[in-house]
Each structure stands twice: as structure tokens, then as C-alpha cells.
Amino acid sequence: MSEEVKKPEVKATPAATSTPASTDRRPARPAASGDRRPARKPAGARGRFQRRRKFCKFCADKTMNIDHKDPVLLGQFVTERYKILPSRVTGTCAKHQRALTTAIKRARVLALLSFTPLHHG
């Protein structure tokens, strides 16, 4: 049980001593066999999930209008803490995100939407 573990000796070659890297006291890193990084997956292999492309609901469905008098529609773009969701979460384009923000703020002023969860709308 009390066996000593012998470390392999690293022999310096004359070419290695002339380079500035030889001043480093660490032994040379072994080739790919000791590499700890996982191998890359082939181009065709994917993980378990493939993220769906986000799209703007209002650009896709031209009949939908952003109206400050429609609290049901605006409620989809507000969190449970009544914060306006960003476009990177909802997928709306910049043009419609600006219109949504304005409509939500107008609905809040008219008391159709709450400012906070403490305000009951």
C-alpha cells in the first residue's frame, strides 16, 4: 500500500533549450491524448433541442393591431410583475416594440393595466 508513485522524467532536447519557452518549468503539454476539452460535434449533429426562430407577431399577422384599449393583448407583453418584456424575449421587431411600449404606458395611465402587482386594475 505504501508504493511510491514515480513521475516520468522529462528530457530536454537541445532544440528546446534554445527557445524562450524552455525557461518555463512546466513540462511540455502532451498531444491530443491528454486534451480535456470535449471533441466538437459534427456539423449535422445537434443537441436535444433546436431553438425556434422568434418572429414578430404583428408583422406575421397584419390583422393584429396594437391598441392601448386592448388589455388582453397588451397583457401578453408584460411580466407578472408588470414589467414590459423586451423584444429579445417576445421576438417583436423594433417598430412594433416601440408601439407596444407606448400602448402599454397609455393603458396604464387609463387604468386598463396596472403599474405594479399592488395596483389592482
Helices and strands as residue ranges (DSSP letters): H 14-17, G 20-23, G 32-34, H 57-60, H 71-75, H 87-90, H 94-109
